[in-house]
């Protein structure tokens, strides 16, 4: 098992990353724990990516992964502009990656993601435990010359504490990009709560055939996870504690 305190690097993976407005904003907001605030329009984000070869990672090997979650207010990345996110689902084909992620507090599940090109159209598909869950179709252009770089911030829970990590990212997005459809195919699965509204409203996104990022070595504890509020009460705040931890 990989030590969750050790940082990991992934380079040149194929990545589709975008956000939408949900069909059921209240259901999305209910997935965020007390002490955190969902984005006012309840944006949902999803990152589907494929690492084709073990040479692209420092220790993960080849794998595929999809993570989804709720965009947060007041928890921005270091640039002060890019909003942080609360992971609700984290689906990977690799036992090694799943165990590493679980030890860092990610809600990791077994599953598989594919990204298939048909001319200028991409079809992505994510399944959980062998059952299809999400399918998206995207029209893309050529790889562009402008780089997308910065940091993402994701929050999760570990041993009853709210923790945060900052992930550096460098990507080469395509020159044109259009999400044509997003389907959540199993209404009986909890992930269905994150489905997009109809008609589809995309908040932002990109596709990159070469995207690189790192898992940092430590996590920052933000405080004890607050209990769910009683009906009619407001969510309590979580105080930020400057205390990096490895696991």
Buried (B, 14 or more C-beta within 10 A) or exposed (E): EBEBBEEBBBBBBBBBBBBBBBBBBEBBBEBBBBBBBBBEEBBBBBBBBBBEEEEBBEBBBBBBBBBBBBBBBEBBBEEEEBBBBBBBBBBBBBEBBBBBBBBBBBBBBBBBBBBEEEEEEBBBBBBBEEEBBBBBBBBBEEEBEEEBEBBBBBBBBBEEBBBBBBBBBBBBBBEEBBBEEBEBBBEEBEBBBBBBBEEBBBBEBBBBBBBBBBBBBBBBBBBBBBEEEEEEEEBEEBEEEEEBBEE
